[in-house]
Amino acid sequence: MERKNSNVMKEIVSALNGADTVRIITHASMDGDAFGSSAALCHILRGLGKRAEILLEDEIPGNLRFLDRNYCVRESGLPEEPDLCVALDCGALYRFEKRVESYQKGRNTINIDHHEGNPCFGALNWVEPDAPATGLLVFLLIRAAGWEIDAECGEALYAALATDTGNFQYESTNKECLLAAAELCDSGMDRVKVATEIYQNCRPEQIAIEAIAVERMEYLCGGWASLSCVTQEMLRETGALMSETERIVERLRGVRGVELAVLIKEEPDRVKCSLRSKHYVDVAAIAASLGGGGHKRAAGCTMRCGLEEAAARVRAAIEKEFADEGRDR
């Protein structure tokens, strides 16, 4: 099927083929789609004889470290001005604010993403908000270029697809995504290994902080919404890492009768919120009202304030959404 972005795909393939040095950047607090997409592209480029790296600003989550085959650096080993810099799964420059300068030093820049509202900050931009994962776009790019997807690349892409679709549960999961996952199984990759590493590989400390957050969950709007917080004190008490709290918001959303779930995370210099919905609430719009963004059913925002102030702002946004839904439904 001819894609509406087929011309920019060809330009990106040409740029990748013509580059000798490629710096890959994805968003901070990486999820499976961000890291899986980056690992897959880095593996392909190194197989083509190019000097490629993934430049990080934070730690790789424990359940994704199996995808790193020495791809990642925190101090770039490439020339100050690499031939090409590629941003993957970044809805805006602020999603990798500590590495923006490194990204912009590329002689050419590419932006591949699936977030609504992406401002197209690269010289070449391929943004498809309807795509269920950036991993699907990277898969299509590799296939269009005629590059081989081996088991290592297949694992990374399968991880990207599985994580950003909620293990193929979310409504964004479409036929194209499922067909891509099926094709990746032909690469020789072990999908059971991928699932085990991602979903059945958590530390006891992670279980402990999940238990506390769920115990402290509060219901809003008569049970229509659920909310919980992760504080620095909770991290100290359990020994968990903030990166190990990513599953909590899914547990909050999983409660029967809950349409909207929010997890508020206290960091040393900011507060981050993760928002999820089940059926009809556009959490990207709610996140935008709080200075963030994302997808209709999964979004987030960052606030430069204290936890209590952030929680009050989030509760007010939830109550407003509930009131608006009451008028509309």
KOLSE-818824 format. One record per residue: z, x, y of N, C-alpha, C in turn; residue in one letter. Coordinates in steps of 0.02 Angstrom, whole numbers, padded with zeros to 5 digits, always signed. Atoms other than C-alpha are relative to their C-alpha. Example, Ala and Ser with C-alpha at 12.3 -4.5 7.8 and 13.67 -1.06 7.14 Angstrom:
<rs>
+00000+00045-00059+00390+00615-00225+00000+00045+00060A;-00003-00042-00059+00357+00684-00053+00037-00039+00055S;
</rs>
This chain:
<rs>
+00000+00042-00060+00000+00000+00000+00000+00044+00063M;+00003-00038-00062-00047+00068+00171+00058-00020+00045E;-00058+00015-00042+00108+00081+00282-00020+00001+00073R;+00014+00003-00072+00111+00042+00466+00012+00068+00033K;-00014-00066-00028+00178+00218+00494-00036+00055-00037N;+00035-00049+00042+00050+00305+00383-00025+00060+00042S;+00025-00055-00041-00019+00408+00529+00055+00050+00016N;-00055-00047-00015+00150+00480+00578+00023+00035-00063V;-00016-00033+00064+00185+00514+00394-00045+00061-00010M;+00048-00055+00008+00028+00621+00388+00015+00056+00049K;-00017-00051-00049+00080+00711+00547+00062+00039-00021E;-00062-00033+00023+00253+00747+00474-00015+00046-00059I;+00019-00043+00056+00178+00813+00312-00035+00062+00025V;+00036-00057-00028+00062+00924+00413+00048+00049+00034S;-00049-00042-00035+00208+00988+00519+00042+00039-00051A;-00040-00032+00052+00311+01026+00363-00040+00054-00036L;+00043-00049+00033+00166+01114+00279-00012+00061+00044N;+00015-00055-00046+00135+01220+00434+00060+00040+00022G;-00061-00035-00022+00316+01274+00459+00023+00050-00052A;-00031-00049+00045+00394+01430+00385+00076-00005+00001D;-00073+00006-00006+00572+01399+00448+00017-00072+00021T;-00017+00071-00012+00650+01224+00442+00075-00009-00001V;-00072+00017-00004+00823+01171+00499+00006-00076-00007R;-00012+00071+00013+00882+01003+00431+00069-00018+00025I;-00064+00023-00027+01019+00906+00519+00008-00074-00016I;-00016+00070+00011+01102+00743+00470+00064-00017+00037T;-00055+00021-00042+01242+00642+00546+00067+00027-00026H;-00068-00020+00017+01425+00695+00549+00031-00053-00046A;-00031+00045+00050+01539+00617+00417-00053-00026-00048S;+00058+00017+00042+01396+00621+00294+00017-00050-00055M;-00003+00044+00057+01369+00481+00170-00053+00022-00050D;+00046-00020+00052+01262+00485+00014-00072+00000+00021G;+00069+00002-00024+01102+00436+00102-00016+00060+00044D;+00010-00058-00045+01122+00569+00236-00007+00065-00039A;+00001-00064+00036+01161+00710+00116-00052+00001-00055F;+00051+00003+00052+01049+00652-00025-00069+00012+00027G;+00065-00009-00032+00899+00641+00090-00011+00072+00021S;+00004-00069-00025+00936+00811+00165-00007+00050-00057S;+00003-00045+00058+00965+00896-00003-00068-00003-00033A;+00065+00008+00032+00804+00824-00074-00054+00036+00040A;+00051-00032-00041+00698+00883+00073+00008+00075+00000L;-00012-00072+00000+00780+01054+00077-00024+00031-00066C;+00022-00024+00066+00747+01076-00110-00076+00005-00003H;+00073+00001+00000+00565+01028-00089-00028+00057+00041I;+00026-00052-00046+00538+01146+00058+00011+00069-00028L;-00012-00065+00030+00618+01293-00030-00048+00012-00059R;+00048-00006+00054+00507+01258-00179-00070+00016+00024G;+00064-00017-00031+00359+01274-00061+00000+00069+00031L;-00004-00068-00026+00418+01448-00012+00024+00005+00071G;-00023+00000-00069+00493+01400+00156+00074+00018+00005K;-00071-00011-00013+00658+01455+00231+00028-00064+00030R;-00028+00064-00022+00753+01293+00243+00075-00001-00011A;-00073+00005+00004+00936+01252+00273+00022-00067+00027E;-00033+00058-00028+01050+01105+00307+00058+00025+00042I;-00052-00023-00046+01157+01141+00460+00054-00053+00006L;-00055+00048-00001+01329+01058+00449+00048+00013+00058L;-00056-00009-00047+01473+01029+00569+00065-00022-00031E;-00061+00021+00033+01598+00958+00444-00007+00011-00076D;-00001-00012+00072+01641+00960+00259-00043-00051-00037E;+00035+00045+00044+01536+00886+00121+00052-00042-00038I;-00047+00041+00039+01629+00737+00043+00002+00024-00073P;-00009-00027+00068+01700+00785-00127-00046-00030-00051G;+00041+00033+00050+01598+00657-00223-00075+00013+00009N;+00071-00017-00011+01435+00726-00151-00014+00074-00009L;+00009-00073+00003+01463+00912-00175-00045+00022-00058R;+00043-00018+00056+01369+00910-00339-00073+00006+00020F;+00069-00002-00024+01209+00889-00238-00016+00065+00037L;+00012-00061-00040+01232+01052-00143-00014+00060-00046D;+00019-00060+00037+01137+01196-00224-00011+00056+00050R;+00002-00054-00050+01176+01321-00086-00050-00017+00056N;+00044+00021-00055+01077+01219+00041+00033+00005+00068Y;-00035+00014-00063+01212+01205+00174+00029+00063+00033C;-00029-00054-00039+01266+01323+00312+00036-00030+00061V;-00032+00020-00063+01381+01311+00462-00019+00047+00056R;+00029-00047-00048+01308+01463+00548-00072+00011-00023E;+00071-00002+00020+01118+01459+00548-00023+00071-00016S;+00030-00064+00019+01028+01598+00458-00073+00004+00021G;+00070+00002-00022+00861+01549+00536-00006+00030+00069L;+00010-00023-00069+00784+01616+00696+00029-00050+00049P;-00030+00044-00050+00859+01545+00855-00045-00060+00013E;+00048+00054-00009+00701+01442+00876-00041-00008-00063E;+00039+00009+00062+00646+01386+00702-00064-00038+00014P;+00063+00035-00009+00472+01318+00678+00010-00075+00006D;-00008+00072+00005+00539+01145+00642+00073-00018-00010L;-00067+00029+00011+00701+01047+00656-00010-00074-00019C;+00008+00068+00025+00717+00885+00558+00067-00036+00000V;-00060+00042+00001+00848+00751+00591-00011-00057-00050A;+00006+00051+00052+00877+00636+00442+00060-00048+00004L;-00052+00052+00001+00974+00471+00446+00045+00001+00061D;-00039-00003-00062+01030+00495+00626-00027-00053+00048C;+00023+00054-00044+01021+00337+00731-00002+00018+00073G;-00001-00022-00070+01052+00432+00893+00026+00071+00002A;-00022-00069-00007+01089+00606+00957+00075+00008-00006L;-00073-00007+00002+01275+00570+00971+00026+00002-00072Y;-00022-00003+00069+01282+00555+00781+00006+00072-00026R;-00009-00070+00019+01269+00745+00773+00009+00042+00064F;-00006-00026-00068+01330+00790+00947+00014+00075+00003E;-00015-00072-00001+01392+00965+00901-00060+00043-00018K;+00059-00038+00022+01220+01015+00836-00063-00020+00038R;+00059+00023-00038+01105+00933+00964-00038+00060+00028V;+00033-00059-00029+01069+01100+01049-00039+00037-00054E;+00034-00034+00055+01026+01179+00881-00063-00038-00021S;+00057+00041+00018+00910+01034+00842-00056+00007+00052Y;+00051-00002-00053+00821+01041+01009-00031+00068+00010Q;+00030-00067-00004+00786+01227+00991-00060+00007-00045K;+00058-00003+00042+00655+01190+00860-00065-00001+00041G;+00064+00002-00034+00477+01226+00914-00033-00068-00006R;+00021+00069+00010+00440+01055+00844+00060-00037-00029N;-00056+00039+00025+00562+00914+00804-00024-00064-00032T;+00016+00061+00038+00555+00770+00680+00063-00042-00006I;-00055+00048+00006+00664+00615+00671-00021-00053-00051N;+00014+00049+00053+00663+00512+00509+00063-00040-00011I;-00061+00040-00001+00782+00365+00507-00015-00073-00015D;+00009+00071+00013+00811+00183+00464+00051-00043+00038H;-00049+00038-00039+00937+00128+00597-00033-00038+00057H;+00023+00041-00056+00901-00013+00718+00021+00032+00065E;-00017-00027-00066+00894+00047+00898-00007+00075+00007G;+00011-00072-00006+00849+00228+00859-00047+00013+00059N;+00040-00009-00061+00782+00293+01027-00060+00047-00008P;+00057-00043+00013+00650+00405+00943+00005+00065+00041C;-00015-00060-00038+00720+00569+01007-00038+00061-00023F;+00039-00057+00023+00604+00683+00908-00070+00002+00030G;+00071-00003-00020+00430+00744+00949-00042-00043-00047A;+00029+00046+00049+00378+00654+00789+00055-00045-00026L;-00051+00048+00018+00472+00495+00745-00026-00049-00052N;+00014+00050+00051+00468+00392+00587+00064-00040-00010W;-00059+00043+00002+00593+00250+00606-00020-00068-00028V;+00013+00065+00032+00591+00099+00490+00066-00036-00011E;-00064+00034+00008+00743-00013+00518+00004-00045-00061P;-00002+00043+00059+00692-00123+00372+00008+00039-00065D;-00008-00040+00061+00702+00021+00249+00073+00000-00021A;-00070+00003+00022+00859+00010+00141+00036+00066+00004P;-00031-00066-00003+00890+00198+00152-00050+00050+00027A;+00043-00056-00020+00822+00354+00234-00028+00035-00061T;+00023-00030+00063+00810+00418+00056-00065-00028-00024G;+00064+00030+00020+00669+00295+00024-00056+00029+00041L;+00052-00028-00043+00572+00364+00173-00017+00072-00022L;+00012-00068+00023+00595+00542+00111-00037-00001-00067V;+00037+00008+00063+00539+00487-00063-00074-00014+00012F;+00069+00018-00015+00382+00408+00009-00038+00059+00032L;+00030-00058-00032+00349+00563+00115-00020+00052-00053L;+00013-00050+00053+00362+00679-00036-00058-00022-00043I;+00053+00025+00043+00251+00568-00139-00068+00001+00036R;+00062+00000-00038+00121+00551+00000-00028+00071+00007A;+00022-00070-00006+00116+00741+00016-00024+00029-00065A;+00020-00026+00065+00088+00762-00169+00046+00053-00027G;-00048-00049+00024+00243+00870-00192+00036-00027-00062W;-00031+00021+00063+00330+00866-00361+00074-00017+00010E;-00070+00019+00001+00494+00773-00380+00028+00019-00068I;-00031-00022+00063+00592+00869-00513+00069-00032-00006D;-00064+00031+00013+00762+00825-00585+00050+00010+00057A;-00047-00016-00054+00859+00910-00445-00014-00043+00062E;+00020+00042-00057+00762+00820-00309+00013-00074-00016C;-00010+00069+00021+00771+00658-00409+00072-00021+00006G;-00071+00016-00006+00961+00665-00416+00019-00014+00072E;-00018+00008-00070+00974+00686-00229-00028-00065+00029A;+00030+00062-00026+00854+00544-00190+00031-00062-00030L;-00032+00057+00033+00932+00428-00318+00070-00012+00031Y;-00066+00007-00032+01104+00463-00241-00007-00033+00069A;+00012+00029-00066+01033+00421-00070-00012-00075-00005A;+00016+00071+00008+00962+00255-00129+00060-00039-00024L;-00056+00037+00029+01113+00205-00232+00056-00012+00051A;-00058+00006-00045+01244+00239-00099-00014-00046+00060T;+00013+00041-00059+01157+00156+00049-00019-00072-00016D;+00013+00070+00021+01118-00001-00051+00060-00029-00036T;-00058+00024+00036+01294-00019-00121-00012-00004-00074G;+00020-00001+00070+01231+00032-00292-00048-00057-00016N;+00053+00049+00006+01082-00084-00267+00026-00073+00002F;-00029+00067-00007+01192-00235-00222-00018-00033+00066Q;+00008+00030-00066+01157-00258-00036-00067-00036+00007Y;+00060+00039-00010+01027-00378+00029-00059+00043+00025E;+00054-00045-00022+00929-00231+00101-00038+00029-00059S;+00033-00027+00060+00886-00180-00078-00063-00041-00014T;+00063+00036+00010+00702-00226-00095-00038+00027-00060N;+00040-00019+00058+00568-00211-00227-00021+00073+00004K;+00023-00069-00009+00503-00047-00155+00056+00049-00018E;-00057-00042+00015+00677+00028-00168+00013+00004-00075C;-00012+00002+00072+00700-00027-00349-00055+00037-00038L;+00055-00036+00032+00528+00038-00397+00007+00075+00010L;-00011-00072-00013+00569+00205-00315+00055+00027-00045A;-00054-00021+00044+00732+00215-00412-00024+00007-00072A;+00028-00004+00067+00639+00179-00573-00044+00061-00009A;+00044-00059+00003+00511+00314-00534+00040+00064-00002E;-00042-00060-00001+00650+00439-00499+00029+00013-00069L;-00026-00010+00068+00715+00410-00675-00050+00040-00042C;+00051-00039+00037+00551+00487-00736+00001+00074+00019D;-00002-00070-00022+00594+00649-00645+00041+00044-00048S;-00044-00037+00045+00714+00698-00783+00072+00003+00024G;-00069+00000-00026+00868+00670-00677+00044-00046-00042M;-00050+00037+00039+01027+00600-00755+00035-00050+00046D;-00029+00050-00045+01069+00437-00666+00073-00015-00017R;-00071+00011+00018+01232+00418-00765+00043+00055+00031V;-00037-00055-00033+01287+00589-00701+00008-00015+00074K;-00004+00015-00072+01246+00537-00523+00052-00054+00013V;-00048+00054-00009+01344+00375-00540+00072+00023-00012A;-00067-00025+00016+01492+00464-00619+00027+00045+00055T;-00022-00046-00053+01499+00600-00486+00018-00038+00063E;-00010+00035-00063+01489+00476-00343+00057-00051-00005I;-00045+00058+00003+01592+00328-00404+00061+00010-00045Y;-00056-00008+00048+01709+00396-00540+00027+00071+00003Q;-00017-00070-00008+01763+00562-00468+00048+00010+00058N;-00044-00005-00058+01901+00530-00342+00067+00032-00019C;-00066-00032+00010+02065+00625-00322+00054-00054+00000R;-00056+00048-00004+02232+00536-00349+00020-00016+00071P;-00018+00011-00071+02263+00558-00162-00044-00055+00030E;+00044+00052-00026+02112+00447-00128+00024-00069-00022Q;-00026+00063+00026+02181+00309-00239+00062-00020+00039I;-00063+00014-00035+02348+00324-00149-00013-00029+00070A;+00011+00025-00068+02277+00301+00026-00038-00067-00001I;+00032+00065+00007+02165+00158-00031+00051-00054-00013E;-00052+00048+00016+02318+00071-00103+00040-00019+00062A;-00038+00013-00061+02414+00088+00061-00041-00042+00049I;+00042+00036-00048+02268+00028+00167-00011-00072-00022A;+00010+00069+00024+02238-00124+00056+00066-00039+00006V;-00065+00034-00006+02425-00164+00054+00013-00022+00072E;-00012+00015-00071+02427-00161+00245-00057-00041+00032R;+00056+00041-00025+02268-00265+00262+00027-00064+00032M;-00017+00063-00031+02282-00411+00381-00061-00045+00003E;+00054+00050-00005+02179-00570+00384-00002-00028+00070Y;+00010+00029-00066+02107-00637+00545-00042-00062-00006L;+00042+00060-00004+02029-00803+00592+00004-00041-00065C;-00010+00042+00059+02105-00895+00445-00028+00028-00064G;+00026-00032+00060+02046-00768+00317-00075+00013+00002G;+00072-00013-00008+01867-00759+00383-00015+00074+00007W;+00008-00073-00010+01894-00575+00426+00061+00036-00027A;-00055-00042+00023+02000-00434+00357-00003+00066+00039S;-00004-00061-00040+02059-00277+00447+00057+00043-00026L;-00053-00048+00017+02157-00121+00403-00012+00064+00039S;+00004-00063-00037+02192+00049+00478+00019+00058-00045C;-00021-00063+00031+02204+00228+00417+00024+00044+00057V;-00030-00041-00052+02320+00334+00522+00008+00072-00023T;-00013-00070+00017+02353+00520+00529+00063+00006-00042Q;-00061-00001+00039+02526+00484+00461-00013-00019-00073E;+00018+00019+00069+02449+00398+00308-00034+00058-00036M;+00032-00058+00030+02342+00552+00278+00052+00052-00020L;-00053-00049+00016+02495+00665+00286+00042-00024-00059R;-00043+00028+00052+02595+00549+00174-00032+00005-00069E;+00034+00001+00064+02464+00542+00037-00034+00065-00019T;+00038-00061+00012+02377+00710+00057-00074-00013-00006G;+00071+00018+00003+02209+00619+00066-00037+00029+00060A;+00044-00020-00054+02063+00673+00174-00032-00062+00030L;+00032+00058-00032+01982+00557+00301-00065-00017-00035M;+00063+00013+00035+01818+00577+00205+00011-00041-00064S;-00015+00038+00061+01907+00495+00057+00019-00072+00013E;-00017+00070-00018+01932+00331+00150-00061-00045+00003T;+00062+00037-00011+01750+00276+00148-00005-00064-00041E;+00006+00059+00043+01771+00150+00005+00045-00058+00022R;-00050+00051-00016+01913+00055+00087-00031-00062+00032I;+00029+00058-00034+01806-00055+00199-00038-00045-00049V;+00033+00040+00051+01707-00111+00046+00051-00043-00038E;-00052+00038+00034+01869-00165-00037+00023-00057+00045R;-00019+00053-00047+01916-00264+00119-00052-00056+00001L;+00053+00050+00000+01748-00351+00119-00003-00038-00067R;+00005+00029+00066+01763-00386-00068+00047-00059-00012G;-00047+00056+00009+01902-00515-00043-00036-00066+00006V;+00032+00065-00002+01848-00692-00080+00015-00035+00066R;-00007+00036-00063+01819-00791+00079-00008+00043+00062G;+00008-00045-00058+01804-00637+00191-00074+00010+00013V;+00069-00012-00020+01639-00627+00285-00006+00067+00036E;+00002-00059-00042+01682-00482+00402+00061+00044-00014L;-00055-00047+00013+01786-00326+00363-00006+00059+00047A;-00002-00057-00046+01840-00185+00478+00054+00049-00022V;-00049-00054+00011+01924-00019+00443+00002+00043+00062L;-00009-00040-00060+01995+00073+00593+00033+00066-00021I;-00023-00066+00022+02020+00261+00568+00021+00042+00061K;-00027-00041-00055+02131+00365+00682-00015+00073-00013E;+00014-00072+00003+02064+00540+00711+00037+00034+00057E;-00041-00034-00051+02148+00675+00818-00022-00015+00072P;+00024+00008-00069+02038+00645+00971-00040-00064+00012D;+00040+00060-00006+01958+00476+00940+00020-00050-00054R;-00010+00050+00052+01960+00316+00838-00069-00024-00023V;+00064+00023+00027+01817+00268+00722+00010-00065-00038K;-00002+00065+00034+01781+00094+00657-00060-00009-00044C;+00054+00019+00046+01678+00042+00506+00002-00075-00008S;+00005+00073+00005+01617-00138+00503-00050-00019-00055L;+00043+00025+00053+01542-00232+00356+00002-00076-00001R;+00002+00073+00009+01486-00412+00327-00036-00016-00065S;+00029+00021+00064+01430-00510+00175-00067-00034+00007K;+00057+00045+00002+01304-00642+00221-00039-00007+00065H;+00036+00021-00059+01263-00680+00401+00022+00034+00065Y;-00023-00030-00063+01366-00587+00533-00037+00065+00012V;+00034-00061-00020+01268-00453+00625+00051+00049+00028D;-00052-00046-00023+01397-00314+00632-00029+00055+00045V;+00029-00048-00046+01273-00200+00720+00009-00024+00072A;-00009+00027-00067+01285-00316+00870+00073+00007+00023A;-00071-00009-00017+01475-00312+00864+00014+00073+00015I;-00010-00071-00012+01473-00123+00849-00029+00022+00067A;+00032-00016-00064+01354-00113+00997+00044-00020+00059A;-00044+00023-00054+01476-00213+01103+00060+00046+00008S;-00055-00047-00002+01604-00078+01062-00024+00072+00010L;+00028-00066-00014+01487+00067+01100-00032+00035-00059G;+00030-00031+00060+01414+00096+00926-00064-00034-00020G;+00061+00030+00025+01276+00029+00815-00003+00006-00075G;+00009-00005+00073+01205+00026+00640-00047-00053-00026G;+00040+00051+00033+01135-00106+00523+00034-00067+00005H;-00028+00068-00006+01161-00294+00517+00061-00011-00043K;-00057+00011+00045+01281-00284+00371+00046+00061-00005R;-00041-00060+00001+01350-00108+00397-00010+00039+00064A;+00006-00034-00065+01388-00028+00564+00065+00035+00017A;-00060-00036-00020+01514+00076+00657+00000+00017+00073G;-00006-00021-00070+01577+00138+00824+00056+00050+00006C;-00052-00049-00016+01684+00274+00900+00028-00016+00069T;-00033+00015-00063+01811+00243+01037+00046+00057+00020M;-00043-00053-00026+01896+00373+01146+00063-00032+00030R;-00062+00031-00022+02064+00287+01155+00051+00004-00057C;-00050+00001+00052+02224+00263+01057-00014-00053-00053G;+00010+00046+00056+02236+00169+00893+00015-00072+00020L;-00019+00069-00018+02325+00017+00965-00051-00032+00046E;+00050+00027-00046+02200-00004+01106-00065-00016-00038E;+00061+00011+00039+02054+00015+00984+00008-00062-00043A;-00011+00058+00043+02131-00113+00865-00002-00064+00040A;+00002+00060-00042+02155-00236+01008-00071-00018+00019A;+00070+00013-00018+01973-00217+01061-00038-00028-00060R;+00035+00023+00060+01913-00241+00882+00021-00072-00016V;-00023+00068+00014+02022-00396+00856-00032-00050+00049R;+00031+00044-00050+01955-00470+01018-00074-00012-00017A;+00071+00007+00019+01775-00437+00960-00008-00045-00061A;+00002+00043+00060+01811-00519+00792+00012-00072+00019I;-00016+00069-00020+01889-00672+00872-00057-00031+00040E;+00058+00026-00037+01741-00689+00990-00056-00017-00048K;+00053+00013+00049+01619-00676+00845+00015-00063-00040E;-00019+00059+00038+01717-00807+00748-00010-00063+00042F;+00009+00058-00044+01716-00924+00897-00074-00016+00009A;+00073+00010-00007+01528-00898+00921-00029-00029-00064D;+00025+00026+00064+01496-00928+00735+00020-00072-00009E;-00023+00069+00006+01599-01086+00744-00044-00048+00039G;+00045+00042-00039+01484-01152+00879-00069-00005-00031R;+00069-00003+00026+01325-01099+00790-00008-00030-00069D;+00006+00019+00070+01364-01150+00611+00026-00070-00012R;
</rs>
